Amino acid sequence: VGLVTGSCFAERGHNVTCIDVRPEVVAEINAGRPTIHEIGLDELLRTIRRNGTLVATTDTHSAIHSSEVTLICVGTPTVDGRMDISQIVAAAEAIGEALSSKSAYHVVAVKSTVLPGTTEGPVKEAIERRSGKKAGDGWGLCMNPEFLREGRAVEDFRSPDRVVVGATDKKTADNFLK
């Protein structure tokens, strides 16, 4: 979801920074080589890397400070029949750390597949705890669920049959949708 979403936003002219904790993944993306297989992603990634509209980094702090919106697109695997949200909470904590020293308004959008209540619960709590700021005080939170089919994600992003955004307030929604 993350690489496809970032690539498609970059294709539309947005400057995108993909963050990954794995340096080898960052190196592959920056070399224009997708780390997943999706129809059309190879050429798309090569094109946007040539255009300079997408870069990858392991530096969450710099990426957050040089952007207005962060989308959380991490895995939520099922373990013993339960969704494991440890990756999304870890991402939220890293975002919160970066937001603690950012003065400009920033939107955090959850794009990962999560159970209802995860965004308003553990994600919001982690960001607030690490940033020292309440939602609405320098940052806003929203949910933008993905409806991308495996193998057809690029096509689905380019021609969505629906786009859903749920935001905690109007300012967040307006900033996310611009």
Disulfide bonds with the S-S distance in Angstrom:
none
